[in-house]
Amino acid sequence: MIRKMKEADGAELCAIWLSANLEAHSFIPAEYWLGSLEAVRRALPQAEVFIYENSGHIEGFIGMNGSCIEGLFVRSGARSRGVGAALLEHVRQRKPYLTLYVYQKNRRAVRFYERSGFEKRSFGKEEATGEEEYRMEWRGPACKEGIMGYTIISGDITTQHADAIVNAANTSLLGGGGVDGAIHRAAGPELLRECRTLHGCRTGEVKITKGYRLPARYVIHTPGPVWRGGNAGEDELLAGSYRSSLRLAAENGAKTVAFPSISTGVYRFPLERAARIATETVCGFLREHPDMSVTMVCFDERTKAAYEKALAEYGSPPKK
Ligand code: AR6
């Protein structure tokens, strides 16, 4: 039986998580997994977790963040009984496409995902462990053109291991509140020093800097439009922020890009409208650049729900 996670499952899931990781990744020091356990314990209740249970015993589980598989774990005594395949099938029925990261050295997992219809899409080094990893994707029959490389997650953009993260800045590029403030705090004072040399940026346009103390290599700064009622070219300016960010990322060889929800905070752009514009612009770009991938990092559940709705509606005829 496959069911959703309950609060009481937490401790058992952590135990399975730890032993499965230690067993599958002998090339990573055990201290790394032991040191990550507390973060996993805290993250589990927020994640979408499905559990495989047999006669009241948990045999394995899969943790999702949007369409991204955060992890698929099977208890060591329950291997080769189709538990992993059943969990994967469960999420395949519920998502138009799936994406995940897997260590190159974990050959067994890479083979398992390949047999399950996943394809290797990109390759890179995971910052935390220094290990090479593949990003793999599975595309379901309901997957529309362009959404393949697009993932919506909840999280904090300053912790994203993307080649480039995008900053919802203002035209001075000298920092501010919201996501801008968070990025400057996490990157350190060197970021502001470089920003001072850029002499600002126009709304809907972009400038690039290094990422300094961030896990991301680059920060692409774009001032989104301030909402003024909708007749001041806000839609085009917002689309411009997304499109120009992606073009500049591509020019700099950045294959993975993470965005916050531009303009929907202090700049008060209506969330649903912004999510629709972002989705159309990002997916339109990804159709032409299948080697790139984009993660929309939503800071709260309301924002995530709006981007998920926009993605579900993407490509459908507009409502009358
Ligand atoms: N990670 C991801 N998203 C975040 C984070 C974070 N760490 N922090 C906030 N958000 P806003 P804007 C979300 O106001 O509307 C600044 O002062 C937030 O919840 O940061 O484009 C600039 O300097 C919201 O969903 O950006 C400008 O003056 C989204 O990011 C002005 O604000 C955007 O909210 C730009 O306003």
Residues whose N, C-alpha, C, O or C-beta is under 5 A from the ligand:
A	BS01	AR6	G155 D156 I157 T158 A168 A169 N170 G175 G176 G177 G178 V179 D180 A182 G224 P260 S261 I262 S263 T264 G265 V266 Y267 R268 V297 F299 T303
